[in-house]
Amino acid sequence: MIPVTEFRQFSEQQPQFRVLKPWWDVFTDYLSVVMLMIGVFGCTLQEMHEMMGLKTNLDLQQYSFINQMCYEKALHWYAKYFPYLVLIHTLIFMVCSNFWFKFPGSSSKIEHFISILGKCFDSPWTTRALSEVSGENPEEKDKKCSASRAILNVSVEGNLDDLEKTQSLKSIPEKIVVDKPTASALEKKEGEQAKALFEKVKKFRLHVEEGDILYIMYVRQTVLKVMKFLLIIAYNSALVSEVQITVKCNVDMQDMTGYKHFSCNHTMAHLFSKLSYCYLCFVAVYGFTCLYTSYWLFYRSLKEYSFEYVRQETGIDDIPDVKNDFAFMLHMIDQYDPLYSKRFAVFLSEVSENKLKQLNLNHEWTPEKLRQRLMTNHNNRLELQLFMLSGLPDTIFEVTELQSLKLEIINNVTIPASIAQLEDLQELSLYQCYLKIHATATSFLKENLKVLRVKFDDSRELPHWLYHLRNLEELYLIGSLSPDASKNVVLESLRELKNLKTLSLKSNFTKIPQSIVDVSSHLQRLYVYNDGTKLVMLNNLKKMVNLTELELVHCDLERIPHAVFSLTNLQELDLKENNLHSIEEIVSCQHLRKLTCLKLWHNSICYIPEHIKKLGSLERLYFSYNKIEILPSHLFLCNKLRYLDLSNNDIRFIPPEIGVLQSLQYFSVTCNKIENLPDELFFCKKLTTLKLGKNTLSLLSPKISYLVLLTHLELKGNHFELLPPELGFCRALKRGGLMVEDALFETLPSEIRDKMKTE
């Protein structure tokens, strides 16, 4: 007797694979087991068969011989091998039904899918996400809201047209509110596991949607089963009548037995006949089931799967439809239990993922932790900087003392209405952040925001609400544009920015945008950092009559723009990192009566024209990092100079006229070729900073003692052999402010050294 369990290996698969077996596969599996039992039963009877002929006076040996000859020659092959055929056919059916679970190309995908499916089904986040949209009764909700403070509000209120929203945000019902007690219900470990599941589902979807091997394998095995069914029905129907009880047999041994014709009885014929008819019935049912499967495969679009019913039921409107093998497996899952695909869909939703990220963020970034990161920025405001987070923690709105918020490289920044809790917020920095903002939050920013910084990659990424910040005083726009965009860059009208005083454009414009004219009447500071792109057509500058500060940095300017000379209120002009060789037109700066600071550093200026003397109002002058060799005496007729930087040039000689600068406080000639210092330099008794490093000086005059206010003296990189003891009269100079080699410092008398070391 052969046990049926010996054949389990032909159909056995992992128990969890049952979710991919629709009802027809389960039904045909049971039919296969019944047919297998018929085959095994028939084989067992066949082993015990006996052919009984008509009893004669033949001896037992002759009778057994004739009986065997009749079985081999006269009995029809179908009657002999019927049980074995049943066994073979059934095993083929079993293999066909489960081959796609075993084939390497498909089994790996199935195992991965089943693993993810089980984790998604059991994840606490799945239950949480679905329960939030299940529609709790209002009384329970009110009870929850009164008991706790909401830390995640994803409802869409007010005017949705004013919200930069995605499709998913549009679909979230207003009733979805996550309360703090429920937020803590999701443990940190569970939140991290759910986060990992989102990543797994994304990668698995990308991998599986590329091909349709699972669909093809299933179609092929179904077609094979149908063909097998037709074959079995055809030849079994024709041959089942050959199973007869009486078998006529002719054996040529008349000389031995006296008989030539024999009549044998097939004792199992009646039972085999019944088994064959029964088997045919089961095969017919099996075949019709396979035909239904074929109809389901070919007359339904199984390579596409829509979550429309899930979207309607849950309200999560951004669940994407899927295709190819991913879609096919979900169709199979639906035949087992649609709840699986519904719970799985939660991990395909961007809204669901964002909610989870938000909860994790809120759990990680507590208000206490955020307060520890507060620092005072250069505007003397309490600033919080967040860098490379997955979103904006809602707990930030509990730090009510916050005055400046700096967000950098954060992909999903959603500013809700609760930003209104930050009553002291005046400064906002958005560096490479994609922003979605609530209409109520926009109204708050319009009234409260004073400073805005935005770093962008495309002018179309600039938030449209920045053009309506009526109380904005400082606007900083940073971003590089494509060559075509830089020529035709269009900023929307800045007309509503009625309080704008400072505008900074750090990009690669080829011309100043026309929209700046809208604020030209009240703009006071304009900074243009152009990344080496040549800036032309500067006539718009003439309209900015109230400008007090103008910076045109790295704009590839070859001359000082003539439009600058019309800015009669200009106090500071910075032309750093341009391509200036000659500055003869500096004579026109005499019309700028209020100009006190001129920065011409980091250019290629070879000489200073004598017209410089006409800039009598100058107090700060920057000529560092040029190619100046000679200092004209006319330069020192600007007798109001307090700050003069001539470092990193090729200057060899300082004229004695420098003594005229009685207001000079800062003087730098580092990195030049100066060999001697005029004694008149030490008549500038208001000097507090004197930088003489990296020259070829060999002697420091004892008249250094005149500079009693000196706090910073740089001498490194020269040829000094000793320092004059008169340095001791520079009472404000300490060791920390004396930049000199240690060996040279030791040449000073010990009492002077000790005095300098005393703070």
ROBA-48659 format. One line per field, with one value per residue (C-alpha): residue number from 1; residue in one letter; z, x, y. Coordinates in pm, whole numbers, plus 50000, padded with zeros to 5 digits. Example, Ala and Ser with C-alpha at 12.3 -4.5 7.8 and 13.67 -1.06 7.14 Angstrom:
# residues 2
i <- [1|2]
aa <- [A|S]
up <- [50780|50714]
east <- [51230|51367]
north <- [49550|49894]
END
This chain:
# residues 759
i <- [1|2|3|4|5|6|7|8|9|10|11|12|13|14|15|16|17|18|19|20|21|22|23|24|25|26|27|28|29|30|31|32|33|34|35|36|37|38|39|40|41|42|43|44|45|46|47|48|49|50|51|52|53|54|55|56|57|58|59|60|61|62|63|64|65|66|67|68|69|70|71|72|73|74|75|76|77|78|79|80|81|82|83|84|85|86|87|88|89|90|91|92|93|94|95|96|97|98|99|100|101|102|103|104|105|106|107|108|109|110|111|112|113|114|115|116|117|118|119|120|121|122|123|124|125|126|127|128|129|130|131|132|133|134|135|136|137|138|139|140|141|142|143|144|145|146|147|148|149|150|151|152|153|154|155|156|157|158|159|160|161|162|163|164|165|166|167|168|169|170|171|172|173|174|175|176|177|178|179|180|181|182|183|184|185|186|187|188|189|190|191|192|193|194|195|196|197|198|199|200|201|202|203|204|205|206|207|208|209|210|211|212|213|214|215|216|217|218|219|220|221|222|223|224|225|226|227|228|229|230|231|232|233|234|235|236|237|238|239|240|241|242|243|244|245|246|247|248|249|250|251|252|253|254|255|256|257|258|259|260|261|262|263|264|265|266|267|268|269|270|271|272|273|274|275|276|277|278|279|280|281|282|283|284|285|286|287|288|289|290|291|292|293|294|295|296|297|298|299|300|301|302|303|304|305|306|307|308|309|310|311|312|313|314|315|316|317|318|319|320|321|322|323|324|325|326|327|328|329|330|331|332|333|334|335|336|337|338|339|340|341|342|343|344|345|346|347|348|349|350|351|352|353|354|355|356|357|358|359|360|361|362|363|364|365|366|367|368|369|370|371|372|373|374|375|376|377|378|379|380|381|382|383|384|385|386|387|388|389|390|391|392|393|394|395|396|397|398|399|400|401|402|403|404|405|406|407|408|409|410|411|412|413|414|415|416|417|418|419|420|421|422|423|424|425|426|427|428|429|430|431|432|433|434|435|436|437|438|439|440|441|442|443|444|445|446|447|448|449|450|451|452|453|454|455|456|457|458|459|460|461|462|463|464|465|466|467|468|469|470|471|472|473|474|475|476|477|478|479|480|481|482|483|484|485|486|487|488|489|490|491|492|493|494|495|496|497|498|499|500|501|502|503|504|505|506|507|508|509|510|511|512|513|514|515|516|517|518|519|520|521|522|523|524|525|526|527|528|529|530|531|532|533|534|535|536|537|538|539|540|541|542|543|544|545|546|547|548|549|550|551|552|553|554|555|556|557|558|559|560|561|562|563|564|565|566|567|568|569|570|571|572|573|574|575|576|577|578|579|580|581|582|583|584|585|586|587|588|589|590|591|592|593|594|595|596|597|598|599|600|601|602|603|604|605|606|607|608|609|610|611|612|613|614|615|616|617|618|619|620|621|622|623|624|625|626|627|628|629|630|631|632|633|634|635|636|637|638|639|640|641|642|643|644|645|646|647|648|649|650|651|652|653|654|655|656|657|658|659|660|661|662|663|664|665|666|667|668|669|670|671|672|673|674|675|676|677|678|679|680|681|682|683|684|685|686|687|688|689|690|691|692|693|694|695|696|697|698|699|700|701|702|703|704|705|706|707|708|709|710|711|712|713|714|715|716|717|718|719|720|721|722|723|724|725|726|727|728|729|730|731|732|733|734|735|736|737|738|739|740|741|742|743|744|745|746|747|748|749|750|751|752|753|754|755|756|757|758|759]
aa <- [M|I|P|V|T|E|F|R|Q|F|S|E|Q|Q|P|Q|F|R|V|L|K|P|W|W|D|V|F|T|D|Y|L|S|V|V|M|L|M|I|G|V|F|G|C|T|L|Q|E|M|H|E|M|M|G|L|K|T|N|L|D|L|Q|Q|Y|S|F|I|N|Q|M|C|Y|E|K|A|L|H|W|Y|A|K|Y|F|P|Y|L|V|L|I|H|T|L|I|F|M|V|C|S|N|F|W|F|K|F|P|G|S|S|S|K|I|E|H|F|I|S|I|L|G|K|C|F|D|S|P|W|T|T|R|A|L|S|E|V|S|G|E|N|P|E|E|K|D|K|K|C|S|A|S|R|A|I|L|N|V|S|V|E|G|N|L|D|D|L|E|K|T|Q|S|L|K|S|I|P|E|K|I|V|V|D|K|P|T|A|S|A|L|E|K|K|E|G|E|Q|A|K|A|L|F|E|K|V|K|K|F|R|L|H|V|E|E|G|D|I|L|Y|I|M|Y|V|R|Q|T|V|L|K|V|M|K|F|L|L|I|I|A|Y|N|S|A|L|V|S|E|V|Q|I|T|V|K|C|N|V|D|M|Q|D|M|T|G|Y|K|H|F|S|C|N|H|T|M|A|H|L|F|S|K|L|S|Y|C|Y|L|C|F|V|A|V|Y|G|F|T|C|L|Y|T|S|Y|W|L|F|Y|R|S|L|K|E|Y|S|F|E|Y|V|R|Q|E|T|G|I|D|D|I|P|D|V|K|N|D|F|A|F|M|L|H|M|I|D|Q|Y|D|P|L|Y|S|K|R|F|A|V|F|L|S|E|V|S|E|N|K|L|K|Q|L|N|L|N|H|E|W|T|P|E|K|L|R|Q|R|L|M|T|N|H|N|N|R|L|E|L|Q|L|F|M|L|S|G|L|P|D|T|I|F|E|V|T|E|L|Q|S|L|K|L|E|I|I|N|N|V|T|I|P|A|S|I|A|Q|L|E|D|L|Q|E|L|S|L|Y|Q|C|Y|L|K|I|H|A|T|A|T|S|F|L|K|E|N|L|K|V|L|R|V|K|F|D|D|S|R|E|L|P|H|W|L|Y|H|L|R|N|L|E|E|L|Y|L|I|G|S|L|S|P|D|A|S|K|N|V|V|L|E|S|L|R|E|L|K|N|L|K|T|L|S|L|K|S|N|F|T|K|I|P|Q|S|I|V|D|V|S|S|H|L|Q|R|L|Y|V|Y|N|D|G|T|K|L|V|M|L|N|N|L|K|K|M|V|N|L|T|E|L|E|L|V|H|C|D|L|E|R|I|P|H|A|V|F|S|L|T|N|L|Q|E|L|D|L|K|E|N|N|L|H|S|I|E|E|I|V|S|C|Q|H|L|R|K|L|T|C|L|K|L|W|H|N|S|I|C|Y|I|P|E|H|I|K|K|L|G|S|L|E|R|L|Y|F|S|Y|N|K|I|E|I|L|P|S|H|L|F|L|C|N|K|L|R|Y|L|D|L|S|N|N|D|I|R|F|I|P|P|E|I|G|V|L|Q|S|L|Q|Y|F|S|V|T|C|N|K|I|E|N|L|P|D|E|L|F|F|C|K|K|L|T|T|L|K|L|G|K|N|T|L|S|L|L|S|P|K|I|S|Y|L|V|L|L|T|H|L|E|L|K|G|N|H|F|E|L|L|P|P|E|L|G|F|C|R|A|L|K|R|G|G|L|M|V|E|D|A|L|F|E|T|L|P|S|E|I|R|D|K|M|K|T|E]
up <- [50000|49890|50129|49973|50195|49978|49704|49919|49791|49446|49572|49903|49935|50226|50426|50386|50007|50054|50020|49652|49591|49478|49539|49210|49292|49634|49477|49213|49483|49661|49332|49270|49610|49532|49189|49349|49591|49297|49126|49440|49517|49162|49175|49503|49355|49043|49253|49394|49059|48950|48607|48658|48356|48307|48535|48339|48425|48360|48634|48838|48657|48313|48442|48586|48261|48051|48298|48264|47882|47871|48094|47877|47531|47549|47821|47677|47778|47919|48153|48269|48314|48403|48769|48669|48412|48677|48908|48644|48524|48877|48962|48647|48758|49099|48954|48716|48998|49207|48959|48984|49358|49284|48972|49076|48868|49028|49369|49492|49405|49567|49887|49909|49844|50101|50358|50304|50286|50623|50787|50635|50749|51107|51136|51405|51164|50918|51182|51291|50941|50857|51188|51138|50828|50949|51076|51455|51603|51691|52064|52088|51884|52100|52408|52264|52158|52502|52673|52468|52246|51873|51747|51392|51198|50836|50773|50481|50591|50447|50091|49926|49626|49842|49948|49749|49772|49623|49510|49833|50055|49861|49946|50322|50507|50756|51036|51043|51362|51539|51909|52132|52333|52015|51886|52184|52125|51831|51987|51846|51739|51564|51393|51263|51141|50958|50806|50682|50537|50327|50180|50116|49942|49720|49613|49570|49356|49130|49095|49034|48806|48556|48435|48414|48470|48741|48513|48226|48446|48582|48235|48100|48378|48339|47962|48021|48262|48012|47737|47976|48066|47701|47635|47931|47843|47480|47520|47842|47692|47396|47595|47911|47736|47694|48062|48040|48277|48015|47806|47499|47465|47200|47315|47070|47303|47192|47192|47560|47694|47425|47402|47185|47277|47635|47814|48111|48373|48475|48832|48884|48562|48721|48993|48747|48519|48800|48907|48552|48519|48857|48754|48432|48633|48857|48558|48393|48702|48720|48354|48377|48673|48463|48181|48426|48536|48172|48124|48434|48306|47949|47984|48277|48281|48539|48457|48599|48948|49065|49429|49347|49597|49867|49789|49816|50136|50321|50178|50108|49756|49654|49653|49307|49069|48993|48697|48573|48832|49122|48992|48924|49279|49421|49203|49342|49695|49640|49562|49903|50108|49985|50332|50256|49960|50153|50438|50194|50013|50322|50245|49888|50000|50022|50263|50493|50474|50550|50852|50983|50922|51103|51407|51412|51378|51663|51878|51802|51812|52138|52233|52493|52234|51996|52268|52328|51965|51987|51928|51864|51500|51360|51368|51743|51704|51863|51571|51523|51236|51110|50848|50627|50813|50654|50736|50977|51336|51465|51805|51667|51709|52084|52100|52117|52190|51844|51632|51337|51165|50923|50724|50497|50253|50382|50107|50260|50449|50533|50729|50898|51053|51391|51293|51425|51774|51700|51767|51777|51446|51217|51010|50783|50577|50322|50162|49904|50067|49883|50069|50111|50318|50465|50368|50730|50769|50463|50628|50941|50745|50551|50874|51081|50856|50837|50678|50416|50262|49981|49798|49471|49159|48927|48950|48919|49255|49432|49660|49516|49858|49899|49662|49911|50230|50286|50598|50462|50511|50384|50096|50001|49687|49618|49324|48993|48669|48333|48068|47891|48214|48331|48016|48051|48424|48537|48895|48967|49065|49399|49418|49739|49927|50042|50336|50157|50242|50156|49845|49779|49453|49448|49109|48752|48604|48285|48372|48676|48673|48578|48878|49107|48974|49173|49496|49364|49544|49894|49847|50051|50007|49689|49676|49349|49360|49005|49007|48725|48475|48296|48415|48150|48116|48454|48372|48623|48896|48821|48952|49292|49422|49788|49775|50054|49991|49655|49600|49249|49323|49065|48781|48527|48519|48330|48433|48721|48591|48507|48655|48996|48980|48985|49330|49533|49862|49821|50126|50045|49706|49673|49336|49462|49228|48897|48604|48672|48526|48520|48746|48576|48595|48972|48934|48888|49241|49366|49307|49564|49857|50109|49989|50289|50189|49858|49803|49488|49618|49430|49087|48846|48916|48834|48954|49154|48959|49117|49100|49414|49609|49515|49725|50036|50224|50210|50546|50436|50126|50012|49745|49853|49605|49306|49111|49246|49250|49333|49592|49471|49728|49615|49788|50128|50058|50151|50503|50654|50595|50901|50729|50447|50316|50056|50126|49857|49597|49461|49660|49736|49895|50128|50072|50377|50303|50488|50800|50685|50774|51133|51155|51035|51265|51041|50796|50617|50367|50423|50131|49948|49878|50122|50245|50465|50662|50667|51012|50922|50949|51324|51335|51272|51643|51623|51467|51648|51381|51180|50950|50801|50760|50465|50334|50326|50629|50838|51087|51299|51402|51774|51687|51708|52064|51934|51862|52216|52099|51900|51984|51681|51519|51253|51171|51067|50746|50743|50803|51152|51376|51688|51812|51957|52332|52259|52188|52562|52529|52324|52640|52465|52276|52432|52329|52168|51943|51845|51545|51540|51549|51898|51857|51762|52056|52286|52176|52380|52737|52983|53169|52844|52753|53093|53069|52726|52849|53130|53018]
east <- [50000|50152|50060|49934|50171|50460|50333|50302|50635|50479|50225|50365|50437|50486|50164|50168|50141|49777|49689|49787|49563|49214|48915|48959|49319|49213|48925|49147|49401|49134|49029|49391|49408|49093|49227|49558|49378|49199|49533|49701|49401|49401|49775|49731|49456|49663|49942|49697|49527|49451|49339|49115|49049|48797|48890|49017|49212|49534|49785|49851|50169|50009|49715|49936|50129|49815|49681|50000|49998|49640|49729|50025|49876|49499|49427|49395|49673|49424|49283|49637|49780|49473|49575|49927|49790|49567|49865|50087|49816|49734|50097|50127|49819|49974|50302|50122|49917|50221|50504|50503|50567|50883|51026|51329|51228|50885|50923|51163|50914|50630|50827|50925|50568|50418|50675|50597|50222|50221|50418|50191|49882|50007|50169|50014|50053|49812|49541|49619|49601|49274|49110|49179|48962|48699|48474|48463|48149|48171|48121|48427|48628|48524|48616|48961|49018|48928|49154|49465|49640|49661|50018|49948|49669|49644|49298|49247|49058|48968|49036|49208|49295|49547|49720|50010|49880|49930|49653|49685|49637|49331|49159|49212|48887|48881|48803|49147|49316|49591|49599|49902|49789|49739|50076|50244|50049|50275|50603|50929|51032|50700|50732|51078|50950|50664|50908|51122|50810|50736|51086|51054|50720|50860|51161|50957|50704|50976|51127|50806|50631|50913|50800|50510|50681|50432|50138|50301|50391|50038|49886|50116|50042|49668|49684|49882|49617|49339|49526|49590|49222|49119|49369|49249|48882|48947|49137|48970|48623|48731|48907|48702|48486|48794|48785|48590|48546|48586|48900|48938|49287|49455|49764|49939|50009|49746|50002|50062|49719|49482|49339|49416|49139|49096|48847|48992|48820|48957|48837|48909|48742|48413|48586|48832|48547|48368|48692|48759|48412|48453|48796|48651|48390|48654|48871|48568|48502|48875|48877|48576|48738|49051|48836|48684|49036|49132|48827|48927|49284|49208|48891|49001|49276|49496|49807|49644|49507|49303|49266|48961|48738|49004|49041|48667|48635|48936|48949|49322|49309|49672|49702|49847|49724|49979|50060|50222|50315|50237|49883|49845|49941|49696|49419|49506|49504|49155|49031|49155|49054|49022|49118|49482|49506|49320|49570|49859|49741|49822|50192|50151|50012|50238|49994|50015|50393|50405|50182|50414|50720|50544|50477|50838|50958|50739|50859|51225|51217|51055|51006|51282|51527|51439|51491|51840|51928|51823|52097|52119|52190|52365|52035|52018|51716|51663|51716|51644|51818|51693|51896|51809|51502|51221|50975|50891|50818|50487|50649|50832|50515|50537|50866|50680|50990|51129|51211|51401|51345|51605|51514|51773|51739|51402|51192|50848|50787|50423|50351|50012|49790|49946|50246|50037|50142|50491|50393|50756|50857|51002|51265|51230|51503|51418|51723|51631|51300|50983|50713|50341|50170|49823|49614|49588|49966|50011|49800|50012|50338|50201|50159|50456|50748|51027|51310|51282|51563|51491|51739|51599|51705|51443|51260|50934|51014|50988|50682|50411|50314|50643|50510|50234|50438|50334|50546|50860|51171|51450|51434|51725|51690|51964|51982|52152|51956|52010|52168|51834|51648|51904|51846|51470|51424|51091|51009|50648|50562|50703|50454|50292|50624|50571|50811|51097|51425|51682|51690|51965|51986|52252|52222|52348|52125|52233|52021|51846|51484|51231|51013|51269|51150|50829|51024|51279|51120|51171|51452|51759|51998|52050|52295|52363|52599|52620|52855|53073|52790|52823|52562|52447|52165|52198|51981|51721|51961|51892|51537|51654|51714|51694|51965|52218|52406|52480|52680|52753|52973|53124|52926|53215|53203|53487|53392|53210|52849|52747|52403|52570|52662|52292|52240|52292|52194|52447|52665|52834|52941|53090|53227|53409|53534|53473|53703|53797|54132|54087|53877|53923|53548|53579|53583|53206|53176|53230|52859|52788|52818|52712|52946|53151|53253|53403|53503|53704|53876|53941|53979|54266|54323|54680|54681|54474|54388|54446|54071|54044|54118|53776|53601|53630|53354|53518|53575|53641|53835|53911|54177|54297|54365|54450|54769|54857|55228|55235|55034|54967|54996|54650|54500|54583|54389|54080|54148|53834|53955|53922|53970|54221|54293|54573|54672|54765|54902|55252|55318|55684|55661|55423|55427|55493|55163|54994|55047|54761|54513|54466|54136|54288|54204|54266|54554|54657|54939|55000|55127|55306|55674|55730|56089|56057|55788|55768|55786|55474|55273|55315|55158|54823|54769|54417|54536|54404|54489|54812|54882|55233|55277|55441|55650|56029|56057|56372|56330|56042|56079|56081|55812|55572|55536|55315|55036|54909|54565|54706|54536|54631|54976|55069|55440|55475|55655|55912|56290|56291|56581|56445|56153|56195|56135|55920|55641|55591|55438|55153|54960|54652|54861|54857|55027|54710|54698|55066|55103|55473|55705|55773|56149|56108|55878|56153|56376|56160|56264|56116|55915|55748|55676|55523|55317|55183|55097|54892|54535]
north <- [50000|50336|50621|50944|51143|51022|51253|51567|51697|51746|51998|52124|52495|52732|52776|53155|53112|53022|53392|53365|53064|53168|52943|52756|52665|52542|52346|52186|52099|51897|51737|51645|51477|51272|51174|51086|50858|50690|50631|50500|50278|50140|50073|49887|49667|49611|49463|49208|49130|48777|48646|48342|48121|47835|47546|47245|46938|47129|47123|47436|47533|47521|47716|47989|48008|48052|48306|48513|48486|48611|48910|49006|48943|48968|49225|49580|49816|50067|49802|49717|50068|50276|50331|50434|50678|50830|50865|51026|51267|51371|51437|51651|51846|51899|52018|52255|52403|52490|52536|52918|52883|52680|52846|53060|53361|53384|53224|53492|53767|53575|53511|53876|53990|53753|53864|54234|54167|53995|54275|54539|54350|54317|54661|54884|55174|55008|54988|55342|55489|55314|55397|55767|55771|55525|55802|55806|55949|56320|56268|56046|56295|56589|56389|56318|56677|56810|56557|56625|56872|56797|56770|56662|56827|56721|56855|57087|57395|57728|57826|57528|57742|57929|57608|57471|57118|56779|56545|56352|56656|56756|56432|56417|56474|56758|56519|56359|56478|56294|56363|56347|56041|55844|55963|55807|55488|55409|55302|55432|55082|55026|55363|55275|54938|55106|55355|55064|54900|55209|55189|54815|54858|55135|54929|54612|54795|54935|54588|54390|54637|54602|54258|54014|53678|53576|53641|53452|53154|53130|53157|52888|52641|52705|52650|52330|52204|52275|52090|51803|51794|51776|51498|51290|51332|51241|50918|50802|50840|50627|50356|50318|50058|49836|49749|49414|49124|48845|48842|48616|48476|48257|48069|47836|47542|47296|47016|47061|47143|47027|47380|47679|47928|48036|48263|48453|48663|49011|49012|49389|49500|49601|49804|49961|50057|50233|50404|50522|50675|50838|50965|51108|51295|51448|51537|51701|51913|51992|52089|52317|52488|52543|52681|52928|53022|53078|53299|53497|53531|53638|53842|54059|54317|54150|54353|54664|54705|55003|55100|55311|55132|55168|55538|55588|55388|55531|55882|55841|55972|55936|55555|55484|55215|54945|54724|54402|54138|54368|54412|54038|53941|54193|54046|53703|53843|53982|53633|53525|53829|54192|54315|54226|54463|54733|54721|54689|55005|55213|55164|55287|55621|55924|56086|55786|55788|56159|56109|55840|56056|56337|56120|55999|56356|56477|56190|56261|56642|56730|57098|57061|56931|57214|57475|57338|57420|57784|58039|58412|58502|58809|59001|58936|58708|58367|58130|57759|57580|57242|57057|56759|56637|56436|56714|56991|56879|57013|57050|57351|57554|57502|57693|58023|58232|58150|58458|58312|57976|57838|57526|57367|57074|56953|56798|56804|57125|57182|57498|57463|57727|57654|57868|58155|58037|58174|58533|58650|58490|58757|58576|58271|58099|57829|57670|57405|57325|57232|57418|57367|57631|57666|57968|58080|58047|58269|58539|58515|58548|58846|59037|58918|58827|59084|58882|58606|58401|58156|57934|57796|57604|57749|58081|57886|57727|58061|58050|58271|58401|58588|58857|58940|58984|59343|59391|59227|59441|59213|58964|58735|58518|58263|58025|57953|57953|57791|58018|58066|58133|58388|58595|58597|58562|58697|58777|58852|59205|59316|59601|59474|59469|59825|59801|59629|59797|59527|59308|59053|58855|58583|58417|58450|58721|58891|59194|59330|59205|59471|59387|59552|59886|59827|59876|60124|60418|60275|60022|60118|59824|59621|59329|59146|58845|58718|58417|58555|58607|58940|59188|59437|59688|59855|60156|60040|60145|60513|60476|60354|60702|60603|60339|60377|60049|59887|59568|59438|59139|58902|59060|59072|59453|59623|59975|60135|60154|60513|60449|60437|60806|60899|60750|61063|60896|60615|60563|60232|60089|59740|59620|59313|59036|59210|59271|59632|59738|60113|60333|60671|60731|60740|61115|61099|60965|61319|61374|61105|61342|61077|60802|60691|60337|60227|59865|59796|59484|59159|59322|59389|59759|59863|60223|60470|60788|61126|61194|60986|61306|61444|61177|61385|61204|60859|60693|60334|60234|59878|59823|59478|59196|59415|59487|59830|59913|60284|60470|60827|61103|61224|60921|61066|61382|61181|61294|61144|60789|60569|60233|60173|59824|59794|59433|59180|59419|59496|59816|59893|60237|60421|60800|61019|61199|60915|61120|61345|61075|61173|60982|60653|60362|60059|60030|59709|59660|59285|59076|59357|59438|59723|59766|60074|60254|60634|60790|60988|60665|60678|61024|60855|60829|60693|60367|60062|59803|59802|59509|59494|59118|58942|59228|59283|59508|59477|59761|59885|60249|60331|60586|60297|60420|60705|60456|60430|60309|60017|59685|59474|59471|59218|59177|58812|58727|59007|59029|59177|59080|59242|59447|59796|59816|60120|59874|59880|60229|60080|60018|59871|59613|59266|58943|58815|59121|59109|58879|58802|58502|58367|58405|58769|58832|58705|58996|59232|59303|59059|59324|59431|59071|59007|59320|59217|58871|59018|59048]
END
